Amino acid sequence: MNRAFLIILVPAILVALGYVLVFRLLGLSLVYLRFILGGVVFVAAAYWLWPKKPRGPQKA
């Protein structure tokens, strides 16, 4: 896995866990769907922006 991807992903997961813990300690209900959708959007964007392998010579 790319090191830059991990540099972004690990702190994002830690921040999400922090939000969950803080809201639980405050006694507030949390909508996990937002976290799940945010994660899905992040993974989809990372996949879309991931460098693709160059293809061989194109046939005419």
C-alpha positions in Angstrom: 0.0 0.0 0.0 1.2 3.5 -0.8 2.8 5.3 2.1 1.0 8.6 1.4 -2.3 6.7 1.4 -1.5 5.4 4.9 -0.4 8.9 6.1 -3.9 10.1 5.3 -5.9 7.0 6.2 -4.6 6.3 9.7 -5.2 9.8 11.1 -8.7 9.9 9.5 -9.6 6.6 11.2 -8.3 7.9 14.6 -10.3 11.1 14.2 -13.4 9.2 13.4 -12.9 6.9 16.5 -12.3 10.0 18.6 -15.6 11.5 17.4 -17.4 8.3 18.3 -15.9 8.1 21.7 -16.6 11.8 22.6 -20.2 11.6 21.4 -20.7 8.4 23.4 -19.2 9.9 26.5 -21.5 13.0 26.1 -24.5 10.7 25.8 -25.4 11.9 22.3 -26.7 9.5 19.7 -24.5 9.2 16.6 -25.5 8.4 13.1 -23.0 5.9 11.8 -24.3 6.1 8.3 -22.4 9.4 7.8 -19.1 7.7 8.8 -19.7 4.8 6.6 -20.7 6.9 3.6 -17.6 9.2 4.2 -15.4 6.1 4.2 -17.0 4.8 1.0 -16.5 8.1 -0.7 -12.9 8.3 0.4 -12.1 4.8 -0.8 -13.9 5.4 -4.1 -12.0 8.7 -4.7 -8.7 7.1 -3.8 -9.4 4.2 -6.2 -10.4 6.7 -8.9 -7.3 8.8 -8.4 -4.9 5.9 -8.0 -2.3 5.8 -10.8 -3.2 3.2 -13.5 -0.6 1.0 -15.2 0.1 2.2 -18.7 -1.3 -0.1 -21.3 0.7 -1.6 -24.1 0.8 0.0 -27.6 -2.6 0.6 -29.0 -3.6 -1.3 -32.1 -5.0 0.9 -34.9 
